[in-house]
């Protein structure tokens, strides 16, 4: 089965706005561009806990860009913050869910900027490149898959047909269609039937081989408008009617995915993806 890479998305800061890319480097830990990796940066609150849109929907309004090899953050009303892609700083231990790892503190200037942007006491950290955070072996086995500050896996793949089906059901309820950015995918595939990404054993994109390993259980972040930070009830209400996974304890949309072959290669939007089903 052939599909097409409709779009590629990089999220340099966990919970902040993403960047649509024409081309991205694929690494075991996820997508990267100009030396900046997916979910390589993260906000901490005043108690040192990781912050996402679950707690701070305003994170959606923090824009991200890569300029001259540097990460630039922006919000209305503040001058942009520019950070070195190779920023070094004091090492601190952080936790994402149940995973402990090392991070590099971005310093007081970045902390002041992020605190002003979010309206809370916050600090910014970068994943320590000398560390390695392993994915759950119950799903990735002995593959050696690892990630940075993502919730659990390095890549999220969603078929555009799945969003089309959701929007068809939302339309039946009289609700406006929702954009794909509600689900924050890394790779969007055109040409699959709705939720066929759930059934794939492998995705081969010009020699880059990916393996879907676990359905992505969705949380209230999907109810946050990524352009306004307004929180509603959809799409979780509608997804609950046809996408509930009792084994995982929630509704699922998209597949958490790992890299099998092709580390260091580039992926490009528009490339053909040869998809192999697991049956």
C-alpha positions, 0 to 999 in steps of 0.5 A: 500500500502506498501513501504520501507524506503530507506534512512533517512537524517538529516541536522543539519545546514540549507543549509549545507551537510546532514548525511545519517542515519541507524536510527533516532529519530523522534520528532515533530520538525523533525528527530534527532540523538544523541541530534542534530536535523534537521535544528537546526543550521543556518548561518546568514550573516553580516546583521543578515539574514538567509543564504542558498544555494540560496545565498551561494551555498558554503554551500553545501560544509560544511560537517556535522558529529555527533561525540561523541554527538557533531556536527562537521563541515568541509570544505577542507582547514580548521581544523574541528569545533566541537560544543556542542549539548547543546551549550548555548549562547547569545539569538538573534531574527532571521527570517526565511522567515516570521517567527520570532524565538529565536536563541543562538549565537554560538560565535566568534570562530564559526563565524570566522570558518564559515566566512572563509568557506563561504568567507563572514561575517557570524555567526552560531546560534542554535535554542533556545530549549525553543522556538517553531516555529509553522507551517502554520495552513492553512496546519497543522490545530490544530495539534500543528506541529512545526519545527526549522529552516526548511523553513516551515515544519519538514519533507520532504518525497520523493518517489524514483520513482519520481526521477526515472521519472525525470531522465527518462525525463532528459535522453530524453533531453540528460542530466545526471541523478541527485542524490536525494541529489539535493532535500534534503529529510528527508525520501526516500520511495521505492515502490511508483509510481512516485509522489504518495507521493502527494496522501498520507493521512498517512504513518505508519512506525512501529507506527510512523504516518506521514501526508503529508500536502503540496507539496514542491515548489522547488527553485534554490537550486535544481540546485546546485551540492551538491558535487561541489557547481556548479549551473546549470539550471536542474532540474527546467527546466525539472520539469517546463514541468510537475510539475508546480503547478499554485496554489502554484506558482512553480514546486513541488517535494516531500511532506512536512510532519508532525508527527501525532503519535510516537514522541520519537520513532526511524525510521530505514532505511529498515523499511516497511511503510504502506501508505494510499491514500487520496481517 
